[in-house]
Amino acid sequence: MGLLERLRKEWFILGIVLVIAVARLEPAVGVKGGPLKPEITITYIAVSAIFFNSGLSLKTEELTSALMHVKLHLFVQIFTLVFFPTAIWLFLQLLSITPINEWLLKGLQTVGCMPPPVSSAVILTKAVGGNEAAAIFNSAFGSFLGIVITPLLLLLFLGSSSSVPFTSIFSQLFMTVVVPLIIGQIVRRYIKDWLERKKPPFGAISSCVLLMIIYTTFCDTFANPNIDLDKFSLIIIVLIIFSVQMSFMFLTFFFSTRNNSNFTPADTVAIIFCSTHKSLTLGIPMLKIVFAGYEHLSLISVPLLIYHPAQILLGSLLVPTIKSWMVSRQK
């Protein structure tokens, strides 16, 4: 494979490296309140664009069949919102005796409490060729569950007592996830023949939007002057995050491919990504609300800021491997 062909094939991973580098050089451009206005362009326009794109590209009958796949939905939601935070809590009991920054450890617990993301799991499932309809359903449904369950989990494991404005978060989710998806499906009905004839690059479009989300995420990280922590703790947290992701991806793969699971290879792909990914888009606003007034809020936020791009980077690197496995199993 020639260099140019290789670069063309791996453009998304190269794009991730590039946007991180640009964010490091000039973080002021993509921070909240900056020239790009991510509080509008990312929170509303980018997420809405991803789900409009998904609604436009998804065959209605596939989404309808996904609604009936109750066993898959139960697996994903129980793993994400019950097993994940509980396992992290048990792991942190061991880490509490180490010299790792205690606020970063609390941040790891908040990662475990977060709902699935509204974009990255869908994009990676689509990139592999997995069950996109199931990924969309679980991303949207998990996000709605997270509005209620995530604050309760944060209260249970970390003990904050602030109230969360469920109505405003729910309405934002409805407007950025459900409405664009429905509009995309309606538009598809009218231009279905044109779409099937032209085959627009839906995956590439979503990937470009995701690069914009990654860029603004890292801009916020690099521009935060309150992030003051020792390098040892930060390095250990990064290693823990990658280890947790790999371990949980393996666990979901193992359980969903057992003989009695009755999941197809395409289902397994959706399960792997939806069960192990966590939402930064929902997570950061929730942390700012639940932990309002905490002077260590920025440190609590760091693991989630790391987890979000790490899950995309790791997922992107594993796309060819998972795709090869799925294709071989479907033959």
C-alpha positions as CSV (number, residue, x, y, z in Angstrom):
1,M,0.0,0.0,0.0
2,G,1.5,3.4,-1.1
3,L,2.0,6.2,1.4
4,L,-0.7,8.4,-0.2
5,E,-3.2,5.5,-0.2
6,R,-2.4,4.8,3.4
7,L,-2.8,8.4,4.4
8,R,-6.2,8.6,2.6
9,K,-7.3,5.5,4.4
10,E,-6.2,6.7,7.8
11,W,-7.3,10.4,7.3
12,F,-9.5,10.4,10.4
13,I,-6.7,9.3,12.8
14,L,-4.4,11.9,11.2
15,G,-7.2,14.5,11.6
16,I,-7.4,13.7,15.3
17,V,-3.7,14.3,15.7
18,L,-3.9,17.5,13.7
19,V,-6.8,19.1,15.6
20,I,-5.2,18.2,18.9
21,A,-2.0,19.9,17.8
22,V,-3.9,23.0,16.6
23,A,-5.8,23.1,19.8
24,R,-2.6,23.0,21.8
25,L,-1.1,25.9,19.7
26,E,-4.1,28.2,19.9
27,P,-6.7,27.0,22.4
28,A,-8.4,30.4,22.6
29,V,-10.1,29.9,19.2
30,G,-12.2,26.9,20.2
31,V,-13.0,27.6,23.9
32,K,-16.4,28.5,25.1
33,G,-17.1,32.1,24.3
34,G,-14.3,32.1,21.6
35,P,-14.6,32.8,17.9
36,L,-16.0,29.4,17.1
37,K,-18.8,29.7,19.7
38,P,-18.7,26.0,20.6
39,E,-21.6,26.5,23.1
40,I,-23.7,27.0,20.0
41,T,-21.8,25.4,17.1
42,I,-20.9,22.2,19.0
43,T,-23.7,21.8,21.6
44,Y,-26.5,22.4,19.2
45,I,-25.4,22.5,15.5
46,A,-22.7,19.8,15.4
47,V,-24.6,17.2,17.5
48,S,-27.8,18.0,15.5
49,A,-25.9,17.6,12.2
50,I,-24.7,14.2,13.2
51,F,-28.2,12.9,14.1
52,F,-29.8,14.6,11.0
53,N,-27.1,12.8,9.0
54,S,-27.9,9.5,10.7
55,G,-31.6,10.0,10.2
56,L,-31.0,10.8,6.5
57,S,-28.8,7.7,6.0
58,L,-30.7,5.2,8.1
59,K,-33.4,3.0,6.5
60,T,-36.6,3.3,8.6
61,E,-37.2,-0.4,8.7
62,E,-33.8,-0.9,10.3
63,L,-34.6,1.6,13.1
64,T,-38.0,-0.1,13.6
65,S,-36.4,-3.5,14.0
66,A,-33.8,-2.0,16.4
67,L,-36.7,-0.9,18.7
68,M,-37.6,-4.5,19.1
69,H,-34.1,-5.7,20.0
70,V,-34.9,-5.6,23.7
71,K,-32.1,-7.9,24.9
72,L,-29.4,-5.8,23.2
73,H,-30.8,-2.6,24.7
74,L,-30.9,-4.1,28.2
75,F,-27.3,-5.4,27.8
76,V,-26.0,-2.0,26.8
77,Q,-27.9,0.1,29.4
78,I,-27.2,-2.2,32.3
79,F,-23.5,-2.4,31.4
80,T,-23.2,1.3,31.0
81,L,-25.3,2.6,33.9
82,V,-24.9,-0.2,36.5
83,F,-21.9,-2.4,35.9
84,F,-19.5,0.4,34.7
85,P,-19.9,2.8,37.7
86,T,-20.0,-0.1,40.2
87,A,-16.8,-1.7,38.8
88,I,-15.0,1.7,38.8
89,W,-16.1,2.3,42.5
90,L,-14.6,-1.0,43.5
91,F,-11.4,-0.3,41.6
92,L,-11.1,3.1,43.2
93,Q,-11.2,1.5,46.7
94,L,-7.8,0.0,45.8
95,L,-6.5,3.2,44.2
96,S,-7.5,5.3,47.2
97,I,-4.4,4.1,49.1
98,T,-2.0,5.3,46.3
99,P,-0.5,8.8,46.0
100,I,-2.7,9.6,43.0
101,N,-4.5,12.9,43.2
102,E,-7.8,12.3,45.0
103,W,-9.8,14.7,42.9
104,L,-8.7,12.9,39.7
105,L,-9.9,9.6,41.3
106,K,-13.2,11.3,42.0
107,G,-13.2,12.3,38.3
108,L,-12.7,8.7,37.3
109,Q,-15.9,7.9,39.3
110,T,-17.8,10.6,37.4
111,V,-16.7,9.0,34.1
112,G,-18.3,5.7,35.2
113,C,-21.6,7.5,36.0
114,M,-21.9,9.1,32.6
115,P,-24.4,8.0,30.0
116,P,-23.4,6.8,26.5
117,P,-22.4,9.6,24.0
118,V,-24.7,10.9,21.3
119,S,-22.2,10.8,18.5
120,S,-18.9,8.8,18.7
121,A,-20.4,5.3,19.3
122,V,-22.7,5.8,16.3
123,I,-20.0,7.0,14.0
124,L,-17.6,4.2,15.0
125,T,-20.3,1.5,14.6
126,K,-21.1,2.9,11.2
127,A,-17.4,3.0,10.2
128,V,-17.1,-0.8,11.1
129,G,-20.4,-1.6,9.4
130,G,-22.1,-2.7,12.6
131,N,-25.7,-2.4,13.7
132,E,-26.0,1.4,13.3
133,A,-29.8,1.4,14.1
134,A,-29.1,-0.3,17.5
135,A,-26.2,2.2,18.1
136,I,-28.5,5.2,17.4
137,F,-31.3,3.8,19.5
138,N,-29.0,3.1,22.5
139,S,-27.2,6.4,22.2
140,A,-30.4,8.3,22.3
141,F,-32.2,6.1,24.8
142,G,-29.1,6.0,27.1
143,S,-28.8,9.8,27.0
144,F,-32.4,10.2,28.1
145,L,-31.9,7.6,30.9
146,G,-28.7,9.5,31.9
147,I,-30.6,12.7,32.5
148,V,-32.2,11.1,35.5
149,I,-29.8,8.2,36.4
150,T,-26.4,10.0,36.1
151,P,-27.2,12.7,38.7
152,L,-28.5,10.0,41.0
153,L,-25.3,7.9,40.5
154,L,-23.2,11.0,41.2
155,L,-25.1,11.6,44.4
156,L,-24.7,7.9,45.4
157,F,-21.0,7.6,44.8
158,L,-19.8,11.2,45.4
159,G,-22.4,12.7,47.7
160,S,-23.1,16.1,46.1
161,S,-26.5,17.5,47.0
162,S,-27.1,20.1,44.2
163,S,-30.2,19.9,42.2
164,V,-30.1,19.3,38.4
165,P,-32.5,21.1,36.0
166,F,-33.8,18.0,34.3
167,T,-36.2,20.0,32.2
168,S,-33.5,22.1,30.4
169,I,-31.2,19.1,29.8
170,F,-34.1,17.0,28.6
171,S,-35.3,19.7,26.2
172,Q,-31.8,20.1,24.8
173,L,-31.5,16.4,24.2
174,F,-34.8,16.3,22.5
175,M,-33.9,19.2,20.2
176,T,-30.4,18.0,19.3
177,V,-31.0,14.2,19.1
178,V,-34.6,13.3,18.6
179,V,-35.8,16.2,16.4
180,P,-32.9,16.1,13.9
181,L,-33.2,12.3,13.6
182,I,-36.9,12.6,12.8
183,I,-36.3,15.4,10.3
184,G,-33.6,13.3,8.7
185,Q,-36.0,10.4,8.3
186,I,-38.8,12.6,6.9
187,V,-36.4,14.1,4.3
188,R,-35.1,10.7,3.4
189,R,-38.6,9.5,2.4
190,Y,-38.8,12.3,-0.2
191,I,-35.2,11.9,-1.6
192,K,-34.8,8.1,-1.0
193,D,-34.2,7.3,-4.7
194,W,-31.6,10.1,-5.1
195,L,-29.8,9.0,-2.0
196,E,-29.6,5.4,-3.1
197,R,-28.4,6.5,-6.6
198,K,-25.8,9.0,-5.4
199,K,-24.7,7.4,-2.2
200,P,-23.5,10.5,-0.3
201,P,-20.5,10.0,2.0
202,F,-22.5,10.0,5.3
203,G,-19.6,8.4,7.3
204,A,-17.1,11.0,6.2
205,I,-19.4,13.9,6.9
206,S,-20.1,12.7,10.5
207,S,-16.3,12.1,11.0
208,C,-15.6,15.7,10.0
209,V,-18.1,17.0,12.5
210,L,-16.6,14.8,15.1
211,L,-13.1,16.3,14.5
212,M,-14.6,19.7,15.2
213,I,-16.0,18.3,18.5
214,I,-12.6,16.9,19.4
215,Y,-10.9,20.2,18.6
216,T,-13.1,22.3,20.9
217,T,-12.8,19.6,23.6
218,F,-9.0,19.9,23.6
219,C,-9.2,23.7,23.4
220,D,-11.1,23.7,26.7
221,T,-8.6,21.4,28.2
222,F,-5.5,23.4,27.1
223,A,-7.1,26.7,28.0
224,N,-8.1,25.9,31.5
225,P,-5.7,27.7,33.9
226,N,-7.0,25.9,37.0
227,I,-5.7,22.5,35.8
228,D,-2.7,22.3,38.1
229,L,-1.7,18.7,38.9
230,D,1.4,16.6,39.1
231,K,2.5,14.8,36.0
232,F,2.7,11.4,37.8
233,S,-1.0,11.5,38.6
234,L,-1.9,12.6,35.1
235,I,0.1,9.9,33.4
236,I,-1.3,7.2,35.7
237,I,-4.9,8.4,35.0
238,V,-4.3,8.3,31.2
239,L,-2.9,4.7,31.6
240,I,-5.9,3.7,33.8
241,I,-8.4,5.2,31.3
242,F,-6.9,3.3,28.3
243,S,-6.7,0.1,30.5
244,V,-10.4,0.5,31.6
245,Q,-11.5,1.0,28.0
246,M,-9.6,-2.0,26.6
247,S,-10.8,-4.2,29.5
248,F,-14.4,-3.2,29.2
249,M,-14.3,-3.5,25.4
250,F,-13.0,-7.1,25.8
251,L,-15.6,-7.9,28.4
252,T,-18.5,-6.7,26.2
253,F,-17.0,-8.6,23.3
254,F,-16.6,-11.8,25.4
255,F,-20.2,-11.7,26.7
256,S,-21.9,-10.7,23.4
257,T,-20.1,-13.5,21.4
258,R,-21.0,-16.4,23.7
259,N,-23.0,-19.1,22.0
260,N,-26.1,-18.5,24.1
261,S,-26.1,-14.7,23.6
262,N,-27.9,-14.8,20.2
263,F,-26.2,-11.5,19.1
264,T,-25.0,-11.1,15.5
265,P,-21.5,-9.8,14.7
266,A,-23.1,-6.5,13.7
267,D,-24.9,-6.4,17.1
268,T,-21.6,-7.1,18.9
269,V,-20.0,-4.1,17.2
270,A,-22.8,-1.8,18.4
271,I,-22.6,-3.3,21.9
272,I,-18.8,-2.8,22.2
273,F,-18.9,0.9,21.3
274,C,-22.2,1.8,23.0
275,S,-21.4,0.0,26.3
276,T,-17.9,1.5,26.8
277,H,-18.2,5.0,25.5
278,K,-19.2,7.9,27.8
279,S,-20.7,11.3,26.9
280,L,-18.7,14.5,27.2
281,T,-21.5,16.5,25.7
282,L,-23.8,15.6,28.5
283,G,-21.2,15.0,31.1
284,I,-19.4,18.3,31.4
285,P,-22.6,20.4,31.8
286,M,-23.9,17.9,34.4
287,L,-20.6,18.1,36.4
288,K,-20.8,21.9,36.3
289,I,-24.3,21.8,37.7
290,V,-24.0,19.0,40.3
291,F,-20.6,20.2,41.5
292,A,-21.3,23.9,41.3
293,G,-19.0,25.8,43.7
294,Y,-16.4,23.0,44.0
295,E,-13.0,24.6,43.7
296,H,-11.7,21.3,42.4
297,L,-14.3,21.0,39.7
298,S,-11.7,21.4,36.9
299,L,-9.7,18.5,38.3
300,I,-12.8,16.4,38.6
301,S,-13.5,17.1,34.9
302,V,-10.0,16.1,33.7
303,P,-10.6,12.3,33.5
304,L,-13.8,12.9,31.4
305,L,-11.9,15.3,29.2
306,I,-9.3,12.6,28.7
307,Y,-11.8,9.7,28.3
308,H,-13.8,11.3,25.5
309,P,-10.9,11.8,23.0
310,A,-9.3,8.5,24.2
311,Q,-12.4,6.5,23.4
312,I,-12.5,8.0,19.9
313,L,-8.8,7.5,19.3
314,L,-8.8,3.9,20.6
315,G,-12.0,3.1,18.8
316,S,-10.6,4.5,15.5
317,L,-7.4,2.4,15.9
318,L,-9.5,-0.7,16.4
319,V,-11.9,-0.1,13.5
320,P,-9.9,-2.1,11.0
321,T,-9.4,-5.1,13.4
322,I,-13.1,-5.2,14.5
323,K,-14.2,-4.8,10.8
324,S,-12.0,-7.7,9.7
325,W,-13.4,-9.9,12.6
326,M,-17.0,-9.0,11.7
327,V,-16.5,-9.7,7.9
328,S,-14.9,-13.1,8.7
329,R,-17.8,-14.0,11.0
330,Q,-20.4,-13.0,8.5
331,K,-19.0,-15.2,5.7
